[in-house]
Amino acid sequence: MAFPIQRPRRLRTTEQMRNLVRETRLSPSDFILPLFVSSEKDANRPITALPGCNVLSGRPLAEFAKTIRDHDVPAVLLFAIATPEERDLTATSASNADGPVQKALMQLKDAVPDLVLIADLCHCEYKSDGHCGILNNGRIDNDATLDRIGEIATALTSLDIIRDARENFSTPIAAYHVSGESAMIRAAGEQGYLNAEDVMMESLVCIKRAGADMIITYSALDAISRL
């Protein structure tokens, strides 16, 4: 039965009605917050390209972890910001017990024991050439690289892949609302081209609707404040 007998717009007339029939819902438990960590002592400096994100370590990291807990975010994903001395061609610091992520894991576990901790495995930040892969005579050595890292795709440009995975597999699916996507929305909002908060929320809903169980996003705390 079609229009005019069926008029779905009636189900969108008020916020109460929309909440009653909504199929896709976001909650704090959906989110994983990326953090940038350093082996420096008590680092807390802003990242220019990612407004609202700081490089953290030590006491500032522990305090921010408590804020994350208070927002009911269940997990964080740690990215290293290595010093020049910690970088080489084979990403040695990625495996060192005193590397940036390893130190942060211990600091976070002490500060908020029940926070789920996830470590990024990419080599780019640990390598002096900035490349994600291990090079052998100027060529990427796939086997050597895959022995040590995992690969990930951007969420908004992979919604079809997320949907295919959801329809074919029962395992939990995580999608990464990457920094470029987040920065793009913020920049457009600052220029007045759109309402950044509304677009951010719609983007997260799209990722969840496609089939993601978990969303890695820099907007986790902002999104929770709007739920």
C-alpha positions as CSV (number, residue, x, y, z in Angstrom):
1,M,0.0,0.0,0.0
2,A,1.5,3.3,-1.1
3,F,0.9,7.1,-0.7
4,P,-1.5,8.6,0.2
5,I,-2.6,5.8,2.5
6,Q,1.0,5.4,3.9
7,R,2.5,8.6,5.1
8,P,5.7,7.9,7.0
9,R,6.2,11.6,7.7
10,R,3.6,11.2,10.4
11,L,6.2,9.2,12.3
12,R,8.6,12.1,12.3
13,T,6.4,15.0,13.5
14,T,7.8,15.3,17.1
15,E,10.9,14.3,18.9
16,Q,8.9,11.9,21.1
17,M,7.5,10.2,18.1
18,R,10.9,9.9,16.4
19,N,12.3,8.4,19.5
20,L,9.5,5.9,19.7
21,V,10.0,4.5,16.2
22,R,13.8,5.1,15.7
23,E,15.6,2.0,14.3
24,T,19.2,3.1,14.7
25,R,20.3,4.4,18.1
26,L,23.6,5.6,19.4
27,S,24.8,5.1,22.9
28,P,28.1,5.8,24.8
29,S,28.9,2.1,24.7
30,D,29.1,2.3,20.8
31,F,32.2,4.6,21.0
32,I,36.0,4.1,21.1
33,L,37.9,7.3,21.6
34,P,41.3,7.7,19.8
35,L,44.1,9.1,22.0
36,F,47.5,10.4,20.9
37,V,50.2,9.5,23.5
38,S,53.9,10.3,24.0
39,S,56.7,9.0,26.1
40,E,57.4,12.5,27.3
41,K,56.7,13.4,30.9
42,D,53.2,14.9,31.5
43,A,52.7,16.0,27.9
44,N,49.5,18.0,27.1
45,R,49.8,19.9,23.9
46,P,47.2,20.6,21.2
47,I,47.3,19.0,17.7
48,T,46.8,21.9,15.2
49,A,45.3,19.7,12.5
50,L,42.8,18.1,14.9
51,P,41.1,20.8,17.1
52,G,40.1,19.4,20.4
53,C,42.8,16.7,20.4
54,N,46.0,16.8,22.4
55,V,49.1,14.7,22.7
56,L,49.0,13.3,26.2
57,S,51.1,11.4,28.7
58,G,51.6,11.0,32.5
59,R,49.3,13.0,34.7
60,P,47.2,14.8,32.0
61,L,46.6,11.4,30.3
62,A,45.4,9.9,33.6
63,E,43.1,12.8,34.3
64,F,41.6,12.8,30.8
65,A,41.1,9.0,31.2
66,K,38.8,9.7,34.2
67,T,36.8,12.2,32.1
68,I,36.4,9.5,29.5
69,R,35.2,7.1,32.1
70,D,32.8,9.7,33.5
71,H,31.2,9.9,30.0
72,D,30.7,6.1,29.9
73,V,33.0,5.6,26.9
74,P,34.1,2.0,27.3
75,A,37.4,2.0,25.3
76,V,40.2,4.0,23.9
77,L,42.5,3.5,20.9
78,L,46.1,4.6,21.4
79,F,48.3,6.2,18.7
80,A,51.9,7.0,19.4
81,I,53.5,10.4,18.8
82,A,57.2,9.3,18.7
83,T,60.1,11.6,19.2
84,P,62.8,11.8,16.5
85,E,65.0,9.6,18.7
86,E,62.3,6.9,18.9
87,R,62.1,6.6,15.1
88,D,64.1,4.3,12.8
89,L,63.6,2.4,9.6
90,T,62.3,-0.8,11.3
91,A,59.9,0.8,13.9
92,T,61.9,-0.6,16.8
93,S,60.1,1.6,19.4
94,A,56.8,-0.1,18.5
95,S,58.0,-3.2,20.3
96,N,60.0,-1.6,23.1
97,A,58.7,-2.0,26.6
98,D,59.3,1.7,27.2
99,G,57.7,2.9,24.0
100,P,55.0,5.6,24.0
101,V,52.0,3.3,23.8
102,Q,53.4,0.8,26.2
103,K,54.0,3.5,28.8
104,A,50.5,4.9,28.2
105,L,48.9,1.4,28.6
106,M,50.4,1.2,32.1
107,Q,49.4,4.7,33.0
108,L,45.9,4.2,31.9
109,K,45.5,0.9,33.6
110,D,46.6,2.4,36.9
111,A,44.2,5.4,36.4
112,V,41.1,3.7,35.2
113,P,41.5,-0.1,35.5
114,D,38.2,-1.0,33.8
115,L,38.8,1.1,30.7
116,V,39.3,-1.1,27.6
117,L,42.7,-0.4,26.0
118,I,43.4,-0.9,22.3
119,A,46.8,-0.3,20.7
120,D,47.3,0.9,17.2
121,L,49.6,-1.4,15.3
122,C,50.6,0.9,12.4
123,H,54.3,1.6,12.0
124,C,54.2,5.0,10.4
125,E,54.7,7.0,13.6
126,Y,57.7,4.9,14.7
127,K,59.5,5.0,11.3
128,S,62.0,7.7,10.3
129,D,60.7,7.5,6.7
130,G,57.0,7.9,7.9
131,H,56.0,4.8,5.9
132,C,53.5,2.3,7.3
133,G,55.2,-0.6,5.7
134,I,58.6,-2.2,6.2
135,L,60.8,-1.5,3.2
136,N,63.3,-3.9,1.7
137,N,65.6,-2.5,-1.0
138,G,63.2,0.3,-1.6
139,R,60.1,-1.9,-2.0
140,I,57.4,-2.7,0.6
141,D,58.0,-6.1,2.1
142,N,54.3,-7.2,2.6
143,D,55.1,-10.3,4.6
144,A,57.4,-8.5,7.0
145,T,54.9,-5.7,7.4
146,L,51.8,-7.9,7.9
147,D,53.7,-9.9,10.6
148,R,53.5,-6.7,12.7
149,I,50.5,-4.6,11.7
150,G,46.8,-4.6,11.0
151,E,45.0,-2.6,8.2
152,I,41.9,-0.4,8.5
153,A,39.7,1.5,6.1
154,T,37.9,4.9,6.5
155,A,34.3,4.5,7.7
156,L,32.3,6.9,5.6
157,T,33.8,5.8,2.3
158,S,33.4,2.1,3.3
159,L,29.7,2.0,4.4
160,D,29.0,-0.6,1.6
161,I,31.8,-2.8,2.9
162,I,30.5,-2.5,6.5
163,R,27.0,-3.5,5.3
164,D,28.4,-6.5,3.3
165,A,30.4,-7.6,6.3
166,R,27.3,-7.2,8.6
167,E,25.2,-9.3,6.3
168,N,27.8,-12.1,6.0
169,F,29.5,-12.3,9.3
170,S,28.3,-12.5,12.9
171,T,31.5,-11.2,14.5
172,P,31.6,-7.7,16.0
173,I,32.5,-5.0,13.5
174,A,34.4,-1.8,14.3
175,A,34.5,1.2,12.0
176,Y,36.9,4.1,12.2
177,H,35.5,7.6,11.6
178,V,39.1,8.8,10.8
179,S,40.7,12.1,11.5
180,G,40.3,13.4,8.0
181,E,36.6,12.8,8.1
182,S,36.3,14.5,11.5
183,A,38.6,17.4,10.5
184,M,36.6,17.9,7.2
185,I,33.4,18.3,9.1
186,R,34.9,20.7,11.7
187,A,36.5,22.8,9.0
188,A,33.2,23.1,7.0
189,G,31.4,24.1,10.2
190,E,34.0,26.8,11.0
191,Q,33.5,28.3,7.5
192,G,29.7,28.3,8.1
193,Y,29.0,25.8,5.3
194,L,27.1,23.5,7.6
195,N,26.2,22.7,11.2
196,A,29.2,20.6,12.2
197,E,27.5,19.0,15.3
198,D,24.5,18.0,13.2
199,V,26.6,16.5,10.4
200,M,28.8,14.8,12.9
201,M,25.8,13.1,14.5
202,E,24.3,12.1,11.2
203,S,27.7,10.6,10.1
204,L,27.9,8.5,13.3
205,V,24.3,7.3,12.8
206,C,25.1,6.4,9.2
207,I,28.1,4.3,10.3
208,K,25.9,2.5,13.0
209,R,23.1,2.0,10.5
210,A,25.5,0.4,8.0
211,G,26.2,-2.3,10.6
212,A,29.1,-1.2,12.8
213,D,28.9,-2.4,16.4
214,M,31.7,-0.1,17.5
215,I,32.7,3.4,16.1
216,I,36.2,4.7,16.6
217,T,35.7,8.5,16.6
218,Y,37.3,11.7,17.8
219,S,33.8,13.1,18.4
220,A,32.8,10.5,21.1
221,L,32.6,13.0,23.9
222,D,30.8,15.6,21.9
223,A,28.4,13.0,20.5
224,I,27.6,11.7,24.0
225,S,26.7,15.2,25.2
226,R,24.0,15.3,22.5
227,L,22.5,11.9,23.1
